């Protein structure tokens, strides 16, 4: 099917870019292997959708693509949650830095 | 040592001078303006009126600015602080009565529009305030007649115990929650809030309340 080819090409490009980033040391070995595993798994599911159907039936979901979407949504929610916490932390740290700067600057003037 | 009046200010160049001068002439107070990353001449205007000015390099919100003020008060050894707004809707003449009340033996005295007066308060805001009051009374069990008002007098000793990590507007709810948690001795005093076109434009919109609830829920 055409959609399979499109998705595989896209993933191939992403993987190539990932390797380029690894070479220029933008990503570590750990990040590389993690992301590679995710994208290879995605390609496997795209090439052999029946794999997900079997897994889906095993856990009691009708269609393979439904299972993939359920898992993806859970993953996304979790990621958003983690990001929110991180941003919150950064904001708090930023405030601390701004505050200590303000108080320090004042001491210099005195 | 005189009381320290803490005023968080963000782009208030138009009003801040008048506000600082009115406090200075109302009594023997030290005035601290926290310029919260303003892009206008707020700091210069405040300084020229005789205020001590601390400068946040980037805007961090009213809660963050107040906490910087509290930190300053602790370091300099002040015993009493008063939170005041920069937009000219509060009356400097009411600072002294608030402090007198505090000295009757309280940790904090909260200004109340319901005991005092709210001039030109829009209806939409009245409704929101009423809802916020019901919610606050339920969650904090504090027996108060008004909520989320920035006009407060504090003993610095009591402030030191308080956890204040809400950078934006939710800090007001947090302060009340902390009063309840720490079982501080609190009282209310009547204040007059005069809503002008200027202060309304600078103030919170209704959507601000959703932001506050969101902040309180996720932090």
Interface residues (C-beta under 8 A of the other chain):
Chain A: X84 X88 X91 X92 X94 X95 X98 X99 X101 X102 X103 X105 X106
Chain B: X34 X37 X52 X54 X55 X56 X57 X58 X60 X61 X64 X67 X68 X71 X72 X75 X165 X167 X218 X219
